[in-house]
């Protein structure tokens, strides 16, 4: 057993630095996901305001206001995708 210990230690030390780039990539990916979620949250609020403003103006039908809200949310989703990928 004592002969394996000197061989095992360098192997373990050699494997550790090779795992470090994966850790930083995972951190970057987590930050991108978080930024994407933040954008989608802001978009949801913006979509609500869009619909409320549309209904308050009373110039278009409720269906048209819903479509405006959907379009606003879709734009936010695309922005979040652009951030993440």
Secondary structure, DSSP 4 states (H G I P E B T S, - for coil): -HHHHHHHHHHHHHHHHHHHHHHHHHHHHHHHHHHHHHHHHHHHHHHHHHHHHHHHHT-S-HHHHHHHHHHHHHHHHHHHHHHH-
